[in-house]
Amino acid sequence: MLDFLKAKPGDGVQNENQLDKVVPLNFFDDTPLWRAFILYSMFVFDGVLDATKLHQNLQKLAHKEAWWKLGARLRQNKNGDLEYHIPAEFTEERPAISFSHVEFDESAAEHPVACRLPQPSAQPVIVVDPDEFHDLMKPEGGPTKLADYFNTDRPQLGLHVVSFTDITMVSLYWPHTLMDAMGKSALLNSWISMLQGRENEVPDPYGTVFDPLADLGTNVTEPHKLAMHRMGTFGLLRYGFNQLPSFFHKLENRMVCIPHTFITKLHSEALADLTTISPNQTSQVPFLTEGDVLVAWWTRLATAHLPLTSPPQTIVLNNAYNLRKVLQPEIIPLNASYISNAIGFINVLLSLNDLREKSLGFIASSIRRAIAELGTREQVEAFFEMTRESKMKLPPFFGGGNAHMVTFSNWTKAGLFEVDFSAAMKESGGVGSGGGKPRYIQNCQFGFTMPNGFPIIGKDGDGNYWISGYLGVEVWKGLGEMLGKLTELSNPAPEMPTSYAPTNTHLIQEESGLNGRNDKATAEHAFCFLHPFP
């Protein structure tokens, strides 16, 4: 449990090759939050991709001088800080990336696990438990904790390909200390350029010889607008005490498909709400994104099991925020490929009562207003000043000891469903195939299981959104029941059943359409309870 905290300074294979170049990690890459996660990202393609071509071109990319970080070995020095150890050269014995390939002489439909890969749905519905596919996205002996990198000569980036006669599953895995979702997007685009023979168009990643964010949070010109709501010592202790029961709750992962017709109507409804909220502004077109509305709606559902209290419980909605745009062009150049972590958080504080009683448009507009107010360069500096004040470089906690935190990381702008691997296609998937673009994507993490943390995988080619996350078994059961009752958009969050009797997992699987899965205990929680997962 909590292996990312247990690794001792100097543990593992240290200085195994004196010719390795040693480079410290960027300041905001080496944090307890990013140390906590080993990420696996799986892309499912209709058709047969050439695994050898995928491997060779990714390895060729990692061999480029400016892309050394992909093949660097992760180590922890005697002071407990992380370092990159870069081989003087990459060889067969010390490759630039880890690679594995498994082939099945059968279709996915004939495989007992792959046959459960989900398809888009006509209504919002729980479609699968992504953890069912661990064995198809993680190679045997694949890393599950940071110490698995310290103790081996493993490169940071791994590629695992599983081939069936009709589909291909391509998984990348890496420690979160390496990069975030937008970094992954930049990596994928460069990999595709290599596959297409456009190597000369691949940009060098920015900030490979220095830390662009080294001074972030040291040039503060105004206080953070939520500073008065920041938890002090007493608030943090109370909050931590209130989370103790979560150590004993079983958490399970689910993937939910939200069809484009539903989100379009939901978006229209929220915009209509705004004209009611602000009648003086009816001549103006209200600005809300689909992401604002999706987060507002899903937060309602994900908190519908909480009891109303007096005083009302505070719901803290944490939105992961890509810093690249707000830091341009002074810190990160325009259109730069930044393969690292550049994430802040936009925090929205709402009472549970408002979340239940106010309109969807009100909640979505609260999210949009927070992005506008807290997403400025000045507020980002103030946020990271507070992060620097934490000895462990943890983001600030807001909301008070009774807070309930819900975290979102929206990867839609990363364009993951738009990546085109047709240059590696050997055999097309036939009618209905995606032409080299993935039809299904999922993310699984090892290390720390984050409750109430929801990555929005993105928007597929048909406009459907895919969202996953870990919740208590009973909460997922109730949420599945609510989704099953969705027949009218005028009631986007049907009433949660008033009580939950203990229910065995088998029955929950029946109601959620998840029979046959292997249960996995995922109740490992860290001191940074419920904090953001980008």
C-alpha positions in Angstrom: 0.0 0.0 0.0 1.2 3.5 -0.9 4.4 2.1 -2.4 5.2 5.4 -4.0 5.7 6.8 -0.5 7.7 3.8 0.8 10.6 3.9 -1.7 13.7 4.8 0.3 16.3 7.3 -1.0 18.9 5.3 -2.9 16.7 2.2 -3.3 16.9 0.3 -6.6 19.5 0.2 -9.4 21.6 3.3 -8.8 24.3 4.5 -11.2 24.4 1.1 -12.9 26.2 2.8 -15.8 28.7 5.6 -15.0 28.3 6.9 -18.6 24.6 7.7 -18.0 23.9 11.4 -18.0 22.0 12.5 -14.9 19.3 15.2 -15.1 17.0 16.3 -12.3 13.3 16.3 -13.0 11.4 19.5 -13.5 10.3 21.1 -10.2 6.6 20.5 -10.7 7.0 17.0 -12.2 8.5 15.5 -9.0 5.5 15.8 -6.6 3.8 13.2 -4.4 0.7 13.6 -6.6 2.4 12.7 -9.8 4.5 10.0 -8.1 1.3 8.3 -7.1 0.2 7.2 -10.6 1.5 4.8 -13.2 -0.7 5.4 -16.2 -1.8 3.0 -18.9 -3.7 4.4 -22.0 -5.3 1.9 -24.4 -6.4 2.6 -27.9 -8.6 0.1 -29.8 -8.5 0.2 -33.6 -10.7 -1.7 -36.1 -8.3 -3.5 -38.4 -4.8 -5.0 -38.0 -2.0 -2.6 -37.4 1.6 -3.5 -38.0 3.1 -3.9 -34.5 6.7 -3.9 -35.8 6.1 -0.6 -37.7 4.5 0.9 -34.6 7.5 -0.1 -32.5 10.2 0.8 -34.9 8.9 4.3 -35.5 8.2 5.0 -31.8 11.7 3.8 -31.0 13.1 6.0 -33.8 11.4 9.0 -32.3 12.9 8.2 -28.9 16.3 8.0 -30.5 16.1 11.6 -31.6 18.4 13.7 -29.5 15.8 16.1 -28.1 13.4 13.2 -27.2 15.8 11.6 -24.7 13.3 11.8 -21.9 11.3 8.9 -23.3 14.1 6.5 -22.9 15.6 7.9 -19.7 15.8 5.7 -16.6 14.0 7.0 -13.5 16.0 7.0 -10.3 15.8 8.4 -6.8 18.9 10.0 -5.3 20.1 9.9 -1.7 18.1 13.1 -0.9 14.9 11.4 -2.1 14.6 13.5 -5.3 13.9 11.9 -8.7 16.5 12.0 -11.5 16.6 11.0 -15.1 19.5 8.7 -16.0 20.0 8.9 -19.8 22.0 6.1 -21.4 24.9 7.3 -23.5 23.4 5.3 -26.3 20.3 3.1 -26.7 21.0 -0.5 -27.6 19.1 -3.8 -27.8 20.2 -4.4 -24.2 19.2 -0.9 -23.1 16.4 0.0 -25.5 14.8 3.5 -25.8 11.3 2.1 -25.1 9.9 -1.1 -23.6 8.0 -3.1 -26.2 5.8 -6.2 -26.1 3.5 -7.8 -28.6 0.8 -10.5 -28.1 -1.0 -12.1 -31.1 -4.2 -14.0 -31.0 -5.3 -16.2 -33.9 -8.9 -15.3 -33.4 -11.3 -12.4 -33.6 -11.9 -10.2 -30.6 -15.5 -11.6 -30.4 -14.0 -15.0 -29.7 -11.8 -13.9 -26.8 -13.4 -14.1 -23.3 -12.3 -10.6 -22.4 -11.9 -8.7 -25.6 -15.5 -9.6 -26.6 -16.6 -7.2 -23.8 -15.1 -4.1 -25.5 -17.9 -1.6 -25.5 -19.8 0.1 -28.3 -21.4 3.5 -28.3 -24.9 3.6 -26.7 -28.1 5.4 -27.6 -28.6 6.6 -24.1 -26.2 7.5 -21.3 -25.2 4.1 -19.8 -22.5 2.3 -17.9 -20.9 0.2 -20.6 -18.0 -1.7 -18.9 -15.5 -1.8 -16.1 -12.2 -0.7 -17.7 -10.2 -2.7 -15.2 -11.4 -5.9 -16.9 -8.9 -5.2 -19.6 -5.8 -4.9 -17.5 -4.4 -8.2 -18.8 -4.8 -6.9 -22.4 -3.3 -3.5 -21.8 -0.5 -4.3 -19.4 2.3 -6.7 -20.3 3.3 -9.4 -17.9 5.6 -7.8 -15.3 4.5 -4.3 -16.4 5.1 -1.5 -13.9 2.5 -0.8 -11.3 4.4 1.5 -8.9 7.3 4.0 -9.1 9.7 1.5 -7.5 9.3 -0.7 -10.5 11.3 1.9 -12.4 13.9 2.5 -9.7 14.6 -1.2 -9.4 15.0 -2.1 -13.1 16.7 -0.7 -16.2 13.2 0.1 -17.6 12.7 3.1 -20.0 10.0 5.5 -18.9 7.8 4.9 -21.9 6.4 1.4 -22.8 4.4 0.1 -25.8 2.2 -3.0 -25.6 0.4 -4.2 -28.7 -2.3 -6.9 -28.7 -3.3 -8.1 -32.1 -6.5 -10.0 -33.0 -7.6 -11.0 -36.5 -9.9 -8.0 -36.7 -8.8 -5.4 -34.2 -5.6 -4.1 -32.6 -5.2 -2.8 -29.1 -2.3 -0.3 -28.6 -1.4 0.6 -25.1 1.2 3.2 -23.9 2.3 3.3 -20.3 4.5 5.7 -18.2 4.8 7.2 -14.8 2.8 10.4 -14.4 6.0 12.2 -13.5 6.9 12.0 -17.2 3.9 13.9 -18.8 0.2 14.8 -18.7 -2.6 14.2 -21.2 -1.5 17.1 -23.4 2.0 15.8 -23.4 0.7 12.5 -24.5 -1.2 14.2 -27.3 2.0 15.9 -28.5 3.8 12.5 -28.3 1.1 10.8 -30.4 1.2 13.4 -33.1 4.9 13.2 -33.4 4.7 9.4 -33.5 2.2 9.6 -36.3 4.5 12.0 -38.2 7.2 9.4 -38.0 4.9 6.6 -39.2 3.9 8.8 -42.2 7.5 9.4 -43.1 7.5 13.1 -42.1 10.3 12.9 -39.7 11.7 16.3 -40.7 8.4 17.8 -39.5 8.7 16.5 -35.9 9.4 19.4 -33.6 11.9 19.1 -30.8 10.1 19.1 -27.4 10.5 22.4 -25.6 12.3 22.6 -22.3 14.6 19.5 -22.6 17.7 21.3 -21.3 16.0 23.6 -18.7 12.9 23.8 -16.6 10.4 26.3 -18.1 8.2 26.3 -15.0 11.0 26.6 -12.5 9.9 30.1 -11.4 6.1 29.6 -11.7 4.5 30.8 -8.5 7.3 33.3 -7.6 6.0 36.3 -9.5 2.7 36.9 -7.7 0.9 40.2 -8.2 -2.4 39.5 -6.6 -3.9 37.1 -4.0 -5.7 34.0 -5.1 -9.5 34.6 -5.2 -10.2 31.5 -3.1 -7.5 32.3 -0.5 -10.2 32.9 2.2 -11.6 29.4 1.5 -8.2 27.6 1.8 -8.1 24.9 4.5 -5.9 25.7 7.4 -4.4 23.1 9.7 -7.6 22.5 11.6 -9.6 22.2 8.4 -7.2 19.8 6.9 -7.3 17.6 10.0 -11.0 17.6 10.1 -11.2 16.9 6.4 -8.7 14.0 6.8 -10.7 12.6 9.7 -13.9 12.7 7.6 -12.2 10.7 4.9 -11.2 7.8 7.2 -14.2 5.7 6.2 -13.0 5.8 2.6 -10.2 3.4 3.6 -12.7 0.7 4.1 -14.9 1.3 1.0 -14.5 -0.9 -2.0 -14.0 1.2 -5.1 -14.7 0.0 -8.7 -14.0 1.5 -12.0 -16.7 2.1 -14.7 -16.8 3.6 -18.2 -19.9 5.6 -19.2 -20.9 6.5 -22.8 -22.8 9.7 -23.2 -24.3 9.9 -26.7 -24.0 13.0 -28.8 -27.7 13.5 -29.1 -28.0 13.6 -25.3 -25.2 16.0 -24.7 -26.4 18.3 -27.5 -29.9 18.5 -25.9 -28.4 18.9 -22.4 -26.2 21.8 -23.7 -29.3 23.5 -25.2 -31.1 23.1 -22.0 -28.3 24.7 -20.0 -28.1 27.7 -22.4 -31.9 28.1 -22.1 -31.5 28.1 -18.3 -29.1 31.1 -18.5 -31.7 33.3 -20.2 -33.9 32.6 -17.2 -31.2 33.3 -14.7 -30.1 36.6 -16.4 -33.1 38.0 -18.3 -31.3 41.3 -18.9 -28.8 39.3 -21.0 -31.2 37.6 -23.4 -29.9 39.6 -26.3 -26.4 38.1 -25.8 -25.5 34.5 -26.7 -24.6 32.8 -23.4 -21.2 31.0 -23.5 -21.1 27.5 -22.2 -19.0 24.7 -23.6 -20.3 21.1 -23.8 -17.5 20.3 -21.3 -19.0 22.8 -18.8 -22.4 21.2 -19.1 -21.1 17.6 -18.9 -19.1 18.3 -15.8 -22.1 20.1 -14.1 -24.5 17.3 -15.0 -22.1 14.5 -13.9 -21.3 16.2 -10.6 -25.0 16.2 -9.8 -25.2 12.4 -10.4 -21.9 11.6 -8.7 -23.0 13.5 -5.5 -26.7 12.4 -5.5 -26.1 9.8 -2.8 -24.9 12.5 -0.3 -27.4 13.4 2.4 -28.5 17.0 2.8 -27.2 18.5 6.0 -27.4 21.7 8.0 -25.2 23.7 7.4 -25.0 22.4 3.8 -22.0 20.4 2.8 -19.6 22.1 0.5 -18.9 20.4 -2.8 -15.5 21.2 -4.2 -15.3 20.7 -8.0 -11.7 20.4 -9.1 -11.1 20.9 -12.8 -7.6 20.0 -14.1 -6.4 23.0 -16.2 -3.9 22.9 -19.0 -1.4 25.7 -18.3 0.2 25.7 -21.8 -2.1 28.4 -23.2 -2.1 30.8 -20.3 1.7 30.6 -20.0 2.2 31.4 -23.7 4.3 33.0 -25.1 6.5 34.2 -22.1 7.1 30.8 -20.5 6.0 28.3 -23.2 6.3 29.4 -26.8 3.2 29.3 -29.0 2.5 25.8 -30.5 5.4 24.3 -28.6 5.5 20.6 -28.0 5.9 20.4 -24.2 6.3 16.8 -23.0 6.0 17.2 -19.3 3.3 18.1 -16.7 1.8 21.6 -17.0 -1.4 21.3 -14.9 -3.2 23.7 -12.6 -6.6 23.3 -11.0 -9.7 25.4 -11.3 -11.7 25.0 -8.1 -15.5 25.6 -7.9 -17.2 25.7 -4.5 -20.9 25.0 -4.4 -23.2 24.0 -1.6 -24.8 20.6 -2.0 -28.2 22.3 -1.7 -27.4 24.6 -4.7 -26.2 21.5 -6.6 -29.6 19.9 -6.0 -31.9 22.9 -6.3 -30.3 25.2 -8.9 -30.7 24.7 -12.6 -28.1 22.9 -14.7 -27.3 26.2 -16.4 -26.5 27.8 -13.1 -24.1 25.1 -12.2 -22.4 25.1 -15.6 -22.1 28.9 -15.6 -20.4 28.7 -12.2 -17.8 26.4 -13.7 -17.4 28.7 -16.7 -17.1 31.8 -14.5 -14.4 30.0 -12.3 -12.4 29.2 -15.4 -12.6 32.9 -16.6 -11.7 34.2 -13.1 -9.1 31.7 -11.9 -7.5 30.8 -15.2 -5.6 34.0 -15.7 -1.9 34.3 -15.6 -2.1 36.2 -12.3 -4.3 33.7 -10.6 -2.1 30.8 -11.9 0.9 32.4 -10.3 -1.0 32.8 -7.0 -2.2 29.2 -7.1 1.4 27.9 -7.6 2.7 30.2 -4.8 0.4 28.3 -2.5 1.6 25.0 -4.0 5.2 26.1 -3.2 4.2 26.9 0.4 3.5 23.2 0.8 6.7 21.3 1.8 5.4 18.3 -0.3 4.4 20.5 -3.3 0.8 19.6 -3.0 -2.0 21.8 -4.5 -4.0 23.8 -2.0 -7.2 22.4 -0.5 -10.2 24.6 -0.5 -13.7 24.3 1.1 -13.5 23.4 4.8 -13.4 20.2 6.8 -16.8 19.0 5.6 -16.0 19.3 1.9 -16.7 16.6 -0.6 -14.3 16.7 -3.6 -15.1 15.7 -7.1 -12.3 16.0 -9.7 -12.4 16.1 -13.5 -9.7 16.0 -16.1 -11.2 16.7 -19.6 -9.0 15.4 -22.3 -11.2 16.5 -25.2 -8.8 19.1 -26.4 -6.1 16.5 -26.6 -7.9 15.1 -29.6 -7.2 11.5 -28.7 -10.0 10.1 -30.9 -8.5 12.1 -33.8 -5.1 10.4 -33.9 -4.8 8.6 -37.3 -2.7 5.4 -37.4 -3.7 4.5 -40.9 0.0 4.6 -41.9 0.5 1.5 -39.8 -2.6 -0.3 -41.0 -2.0 -3.8 -42.5 -5.6 -4.8 -43.0 -8.7 -2.6 -42.7 -11.4 -3.4 -40.3 -13.9 -3.4 -43.1 -17.3 -1.7 -43.1 -17.7 0.6 -40.1 -14.0 0.8 -39.4 -12.5 4.0 -38.2 -10.0 4.3 -41.0 -7.0 4.2 -38.7 -8.6 6.2 -35.8 -9.5 4.6 -32.5 -13.0 3.6 -31.8 -12.5 3.1 -28.1 -10.0 4.6 -25.6 -9.6 4.0 -21.9 -7.2 5.0 -19.2 -6.3 2.9 -16.2 -3.9 3.9 -13.4 -1.9 1.8 -10.9 -0.5 3.0 -7.6 -3.1 5.3 -6.1 -6.8 4.7 -6.8 -8.6 8.1 -6.8 -12.2 8.1 -5.7 -14.5 10.7 -7.2 -11.9 11.4 -9.9 -13.2 11.4 -13.5 -11.1 11.5 -16.6 -13.2 12.6 -19.6 -11.5 10.6 -22.3 -12.9 12.8 -25.0 -15.3 13.0 -27.8 -15.3 10.2 -30.4 -15.8 10.6 -34.2 -19.6 10.4 -33.8 -19.7 13.0 -31.0 -20.2 10.7 -28.1 -18.4 11.5 -24.8 -16.7 8.8 -22.7 -16.1 9.3 -19.0 -14.7 6.9 -16.4 -13.8 6.9 -12.7 -13.7 5.1 -9.4 -16.7 5.2 -7.0 -18.0 3.0 -4.2 -19.8 -0.1 -5.4 -23.1 1.1 -3.9 -22.8 4.6 -5.5 -22.2 3.0 -8.9 -25.3 0.9 -8.4 -27.4 3.9 -7.6 -25.9 5.9 -10.4 -26.7 3.1 -12.8 -30.3 3.1 -11.7 -30.5 6.8 -12.3 -29.1 6.5 -15.8 -31.6 3.8 -16.4 -34.5 6.2 -15.6 -33.3 8.9 -17.9 -36.2 9.4 -20.3 -36.7 13.2 -20.1 -34.0 15.9 -20.3 -36.2 18.0 -18.1 -35.0 15.8 -15.3 -31.3 15.3 -16.0 -30.6 13.9 -12.5 -33.4 11.6 -11.3 -33.7 11.2 -7.6 -31.2 8.8 -6.0 -32.7 5.9 -4.1 -33.0 7.1 -0.5 -31.0 4.2 1.0 -28.6 1.5 0.1 -28.7 -1.8 1.8 -25.4 -3.7 1.5 -25.4 -5.4 -1.9 -23.1 -8.1 -3.1 -20.9 -7.3 -6.1 -22.5 -10.1 -8.2 -25.9 -8.4 -8.0 -24.4 -5.0 -8.9 -22.7 -6.6 -11.9 -26.0 -7.9 -13.1 -27.7 -4.6 -12.8 -24.8 -2.8 -14.5 -24.3 -5.4 -17.2 -20.9 -6.4 -15.8 -21.3 -10.1 -15.2 -18.1 -12.2 -15.5 -15.6 -9.6 -14.4 -12.9 -10.5 -11.9 -13.2 -8.4 -8.7 -10.2 -6.4 -7.8 -9.7 -4.6 -4.5 -9.0 -0.9 -5.2 -9.4 0.7 -1.8 -5.9 2.1 -1.5 -6.0 5.8 -0.5 -3.2 8.3 0.2 -2.8 11.3 2.5 -3.8 13.5 -0.4 -7.4 12.1 -0.3 -9.5 12.9 -3.3 -7.1 15.4 -4.7 -7.1 16.2 -8.4 -6.3 13.5 -11.0 -5.4 15.0 -14.4 
